[in-house]
Amino acid sequence: MFSKNRVPGDSHDAPNPRRWRVPMFHIPLWAYIPWLAVKGLWWLILGLGAALYYLAKFYWLSAPLGLLAYLTVAYGWYWATAAAVFATGMLGVWWWRRRDTFQRWLGWFYIAKWRHYLRYRPLWQPTIANIGLATSFGGERFYPSLLNVRHDGRCDVVTARMLPGQHPHDWAEAAPRFAHTFKALSCTAIESPKADRVALRFRLVDTLAATIPPFPVPATVDTRRLPVAVDEDGMLFTVSLVGHVLIAGRTGSGKGSAVWSIVSAIANGITSGLLHVHAFDPKGGMEFAYGQELFRAFHYDGPHEMAGALEDLAKVVIQRANRYRGMARDHTATTDEPTIVILIDEFASLTAYVPDKKLKERLNHAMAEILTKGRAVGVHVIAALQDPRKEILSYRNLFATRIALALNEESEVDMVLGENAVRNGAASHLISEHQPGVGYVMLDGRNRPGRVRFPYHDDNDIRAMAATYGTTLGVAQ
Ligand SMILES: Nc1ncnc2c1ncn2[C@@H]1O[C@H](COP(=O)(O)OP(=O)(O)OP(=O)(O)O)[C@@H](O)[C@H]1O
C-alpha cells in the first residue's frame, strides 16, 4: 500500500485485464474448517461495518424508515400507518402555514439529496470524462469525486474534490458545458476554502427575469452607497459615485436604466443644491432630454461645445485640488461647493470617435484631468458606452465601479470588468436581448462578479422625477 501513488478520486470499476498466477497450498481439513469460520466472522464484521456506515451516511432516509419499522414491529402496522399519516399531515400543515421555514429546514435538504442521487450522480462520470476533467494514472482511470449537493430554492451548489494538478479555473472554463448538461440556466465555478475542492453553482431559477419598477427616491444622498439595482439574492446593490462609474452595454442593453437609476438615487441632492449634474449627450440630446430640469448644464450641441464645457469642468477640478492641498483629503458637499456629477452618454464619441485630431486631444486631456483628480475634490463621472474595444482600455482603470450590461463578445466582458471576469462567472455576453437592464458587477465583499438588474424608468417616470426633483436652475444648455 505504501509503494503505489493513490489518486484521491473515484476510480472506475473497469474489468481488470491483468492475470495473476495464484500459488497453490494444500491445507489439511482440520485446519480448513476453523479457517472458514474465521473468514466467515471477518466477512460478518465487514458487512456489519458497511451496513452501519451506510445507515449513518443515509441517515435522512434510514432514520424515518427505521422509526417506521420499529413502530410496525413494536405496535403493529395499524399504529405505524396512523403515525406515518399523522406525521405527513403535520409536515403538510408546516409547508402550508410556514413555507419559508419548511423549505429552509427540510424541503431544500431533501430536494438537494434527490438532485444529488438522481440528477448529478448518474451523469457525473460521463460528463467529467467528456469535458476532459478525468485522468488516467498507473493504468487506472480516475474521476473527481462528487462530494455534496446543496439547494437553496434558486441554485444547486455541487461540491467536488478536484484531482491533483487541477485548479478551479479548469472547471470555470467548463462551466457552460456543466450548465448545459445539467439543464441549468448558468453555472459558475467557485473556489472553496479547502484547496482541493471546487463548488459548481448551478442557477436554476432566474430571480431577475421580471422588469423592476423604479425605486423610491432616497431621502438622504450618500454618494458612496447609492441604491440602484437588485442582485440575484434580492439584495439592494449600491454604487459609489466616488471613483467614477462606467456603464458598458450593446445597443438596447438598458444603459439608460442604469443611468436613470443613479440619477434617481441622487435626486434629493439635486433639489437641495448639494449636487450639480452636468449632462453630455452626443446623440443630440435624445437620451437625456426628458430629465433636463435635473441638470445644471445640458450639452448636446457637438464636440466643440462639449470640449469647452469639459475644459471648464477640468479647471474646476484643478482649482479645487489647489485649494484643498494640505487642507482636506476629501470633499464635503455644500451649496457653495457642491458635488459635481458629469453624466456622459456614448463616452467613446467624446474620447475616440472625434475625427478632428486637435479637438480629440483637447477632449482627452480634459477627461484625463477630471478622471484622475476629480475623485478627491467631489467631481465624479458616470460614463455610458456601447463599444468597449475602442480606446477605452486606457481609461478603464480610472473607473472604480464598472458595470457590464449585455455585451456582444466574451472579450469585451474582460475589457470592462477586468481580467478573468468571464472565468469568474461574469457572462454579459450571454445575457439575452430580452433582458435589458441585467448586467454583471463586482459585488461588495465578494471577489467574484454578481448579476444584478436595474429598475426601468420609462419616459413618464423620468418626466415625473424631473418635475418633482428638478430645479428652476436646471437649464437646457
Ligand atoms: N431595466 C430595464 N428593465 C426592463 N426593460 C428595460 C430596462 N432598461 C431598458 N429596457 C427596455 O429596453 C429598451 C432599450 O433600453 P435603453 O434605451 O436604455 O438601452 P440603451 O442601452 O441605452 O440603448 P442605446 O445604446 O441604443 O441607447 C427600452 O426602450 C426599454 O423598453
Ligand as a Chemical Component Dictionary entry (heavy atoms), coordinates in Angstrom:
data_LIG
# 
_chem_comp.id                   LIG 
_chem_comp.type                 NON-POLYMER 
_chem_comp.pdbx_formal_charge   0 
_chem_comp.three_letter_code    LIG 
# 
loop_
_chem_comp_atom.comp_id 
_chem_comp_atom.atom_id 
_chem_comp_atom.alt_atom_id 
_chem_comp_atom.type_symbol 
_chem_comp_atom.charge 
_chem_comp_atom.model_Cartn_x 
_chem_comp_atom.model_Cartn_y 
_chem_comp_atom.model_Cartn_z 
_chem_comp_atom.pdbx_ordinal 
LIG N1  N1  N 0 -34.135 47.869 -16.658 1  
LIG C1  C1  C 0 -34.952 47.573 -17.652 2  
LIG N2  N2  N 0 -35.948 46.665 -17.461 3  
LIG C2  C2  C 0 -36.778 46.340 -18.491 4  
LIG N3  N3  N 0 -36.712 46.858 -19.724 5  
LIG C3  C3  C 0 -35.758 47.772 -19.958 6  
LIG C4  C4  C 0 -34.842 48.164 -18.952 7  
LIG N4  N4  N 0 -33.998 49.076 -19.487 8  
LIG C5  C5  C 0 -34.359 49.230 -20.748 9  
LIG N5  N5  N 0 -35.429 48.458 -21.064 10 
LIG C6  C6  C 0 -36.074 48.323 -22.383 11 
LIG O1  O1  O 0 -35.036 48.244 -23.355 12 
LIG C7  C7  C 0 -35.130 49.321 -24.286 13 
LIG C8  C8  C 0 -33.737 49.879 -24.585 14 
LIG O2  O2  O 0 -33.227 50.478 -23.408 15 
LIG P1  P1  P 0 -32.158 51.654 -23.455 16 
LIG O3  O3  O 0 -32.562 52.688 -24.448 17 
LIG O4  O4  O 0 -31.930 52.091 -22.059 18 
LIG O5  O5  O 0 -30.920 50.881 -23.997 19 
LIG P2  P2  P 0 -29.512 51.502 -24.331 20 
LIG O6  O6  O 0 -28.521 50.520 -23.874 21 
LIG O7  O7  O 0 -29.416 52.883 -23.768 22 
LIG O8  O8  O 0 -29.562 51.517 -25.910 23 
LIG P3  P3  P 0 -28.844 52.579 -26.882 24 
LIG O9  O9  O 0 -27.384 52.422 -26.685 25 
LIG O10 O10 O 0 -29.312 52.149 -28.224 26 
LIG O11 O11 O 0 -29.356 53.927 -26.468 27 
LIG C9  C9  C 0 -36.050 50.342 -23.604 28 
LIG O12 O12 O 0 -36.790 51.045 -24.525 29 
LIG C10 C10 C 0 -36.932 49.513 -22.742 30 
LIG O13 O13 O 0 -38.041 49.046 -23.458 31 
# 
loop_
_chem_comp_bond.comp_id 
_chem_comp_bond.atom_id_1 
_chem_comp_bond.atom_id_2 
_chem_comp_bond.value_order 
_chem_comp_bond.pdbx_ordinal 
LIG N1  C1  SING 1  
LIG C1  N2  SING 2  
LIG C1  C4  DOUB 3  
LIG N2  C2  DOUB 4  
LIG C2  N3  SING 5  
LIG N3  C3  DOUB 6  
LIG C3  C4  SING 7  
LIG C3  N5  SING 8  
LIG C4  N4  SING 9  
LIG N4  C5  DOUB 10 
LIG C5  N5  SING 11 
LIG N5  C6  SING 12 
LIG C6  O1  SING 13 
LIG C6  C10 SING 14 
LIG O1  C7  SING 15 
LIG C7  C8  SING 16 
LIG C7  C9  SING 17 
LIG C8  O2  SING 18 
LIG O2  P1  SING 19 
LIG P1  O3  DOUB 20 
LIG P1  O4  SING 21 
LIG P1  O5  SING 22 
LIG O5  P2  SING 23 
LIG P2  O6  DOUB 24 
LIG P2  O7  SING 25 
LIG P2  O8  SING 26 
LIG O8  P3  SING 27 
LIG P3  O9  DOUB 28 
LIG P3  O10 SING 29 
LIG P3  O11 SING 30 
LIG C9  O12 SING 31 
LIG C9  C10 SING 32 
LIG C10 O13 SING 33 
# 
